Each structure stands twice: as structure tokens, then as C-alpha cells.
Amino acid sequence: MADVVTGKEKGGEQRLVSLPLSRIRVIMKSSPEVSSINQEALMLTAKATELFVQYLATCSYRHGRGKEKKALTYRDLSDTAEDSETFQFLTDILPKKILASKYLNMLKEKREEDEDDNGDTECDGDEAES
């Protein structure tokens, strides 16, 4: 049997999972399709979530700058989500951070391009009517 990762509970006894089961239950019940959740499903979901987070953190640490700084950063996580095919579905949740000024410049450039495109379309339409 595989080794079990255990956490400490308030009373000092060991648990199979370290995530709070009550919060996981609330998240699971937030789905309109779920009416009741049995204890086994709750425990399996909690354990699967822990293993997933551990795997994401390990991959991000190994492939990021974490080894140099001995720390895991948001940038490491977002780079892993973008670069790894396994974590591609997380790119919307872990987007790369950009400065507000850079974002505003990007919006300004996009608006200018849209205005240029719209201006060209209107001129073409006027020539067609003549």
C-alpha cells in the first residue's frame, strides 16, 4: 500500500488529508447537480485535490526559478500552466502578470488598430456607393 500523507488535527490525532473537508463539501454542494455527498467521495476528492496541488507545485518548482531562490512564485506557476500541456487548462486561472501601464498601452494600440480598420471599411463603403 502507498504511504499516506497525514496532517495533524486540532486534537493531535492524524488525518488522511490536510485540506478542510467542510470547505470542500461547500464547494462540491455549490454545483446545482449535486444534492448529497457521501463521506468516501468527499475524502477521495480531498485527497485527489491535495495530490494535484502537490504535483503542480513540484513541477513548477523544478521547471521554474524556484531552485535558485528556494521558493515557489506565482510566475513559476503561470509559466508551468502556459508551457506544460498537462496544465494548459489552468492558463485562464493562472495568467501571466503584466504591469498596468503595459496593459493600458496594449489597449490603446488595439483601439487604434480597430479605428484604422473601421476607417478603411467606411471608406470602401463610400466608394462602392459612388
C-alpha positions in Angstrom: 0.0 0.0 0.0 1.2 3.5 -0.7 2.4 5.8 2.0 -0.3 8.0 3.4 0.4 11.7 3.8 -1.0 12.7 7.1 -1.8 16.0 8.7 -2.4 17.0 12.3 -5.9 17.7 13.5 -6.7 20.1 16.4 -6.9 17.2 18.9 -3.5 15.9 17.9 -4.8 12.9 16.1 -3.6 12.3 12.5 -5.9 12.7 9.4 -5.6 11.3 5.9 -6.0 14.7 4.3 -4.9 18.2 5.3 -7.5 20.2 3.4 -10.6 21.2 5.3 -13.3 18.8 4.4 -16.1 21.2 5.3 -14.8 23.7 2.7 -14.6 21.0 0.1 -18.1 19.9 0.9 -19.3 23.5 0.4 -17.6 23.8 -2.9 -19.0 20.5 -4.1 -22.5 21.4 -3.0 -22.3 24.7 -4.9 -22.9 22.7 -8.0 -26.7 22.5 -8.8 -26.3 18.9 -9.9 -25.1 17.7 -6.5 -27.7 17.0 -3.9 -25.8 14.9 -1.3 -22.1 13.9 -0.9 -21.1 10.7 0.9 -18.0 10.7 3.1 -16.0 8.4 0.8 -16.5 10.8 -2.2 -15.5 13.7 -0.1 -12.3 12.1 1.1 -11.3 11.0 -2.4 -12.0 14.4 -3.8 -9.9 16.0 -1.0 -7.0 13.6 -1.5 -7.1 14.0 -5.3 -7.0 17.7 -4.8 -4.0 17.5 -2.5 -2.1 15.3 -4.9 -2.9 17.6 -7.8 -1.7 20.7 -6.0 1.4 18.9 -4.8 2.1 17.8 -8.4 1.6 21.3 -9.8 3.8 22.8 -7.1 6.6 20.2 -7.7 6.6 20.7 -11.5 6.5 24.4 -11.1 9.4 24.4 -8.6 11.5 22.1 -10.8 11.0 23.9 -14.1 10.9 27.5 -12.6 13.3 29.6 -10.8 12.4 28.0 -7.5 15.6 26.0 -7.2 17.7 29.2 -7.4 15.7 31.1 -4.8 14.4 28.1 -2.9 11.0 29.5 -3.2 7.9 28.9 -5.4 6.5 32.0 -7.0 3.3 32.9 -8.9 5.4 33.4 -12.0 6.7 29.8 -11.7 3.1 28.5 -11.6 1.9 30.6 -14.5 4.9 29.6 -16.6 4.2 25.9 -15.9 0.5 26.4 -16.8 1.5 28.0 -20.1 4.3 25.7 -21.1 3.1 22.3 -19.9 0.4 20.5 -22.0 -0.8 18.8 -18.8 -1.6 22.1 -17.1 -2.8 24.0 -20.2 -6.3 24.2 -18.8 -5.0 26.5 -16.0 -3.8 29.3 -18.3 -7.0 31.3 -17.6 -6.8 30.8 -13.9 -3.0 31.5 -13.7 -2.4 34.2 -16.3 1.0 35.9 -16.7 1.1 39.1 -14.7 1.7 42.3 -16.6 2.1 45.9 -15.4 -1.0 48.1 -15.6 0.9 50.6 -17.8 1.8 47.9 -20.2 -1.8 46.7 -20.3 -3.1 50.2 -20.9 -0.7 50.6 -23.8 -1.9 47.3 -25.3 -5.5 48.5 -25.0 -4.6 51.8 -26.6 -2.8 50.1 -29.5 -5.8 47.7 -30.0 -8.2 50.7 -30.1 -6.1 52.5 -32.7 -5.9 49.3 -34.8 -9.7 48.9 -34.6 -10.3 52.6 -35.5 -7.9 52.1 -38.5 -9.8 49.0 -39.6 -13.2 50.7 -39.2 -12.0 53.8 -41.1 -10.8 51.7 -44.0 -14.1 49.8 -44.1 -16.1 53.1 -44.1 -14.1 54.5 -47.0 -14.5 51.3 -49.0 -18.3 51.5 -48.5 -18.4 55.1 -49.6 -16.6 54.3 -52.8 -18.9 51.5 -53.6 -22.0 53.8 -53.3 -20.5 56.4 -55.7 
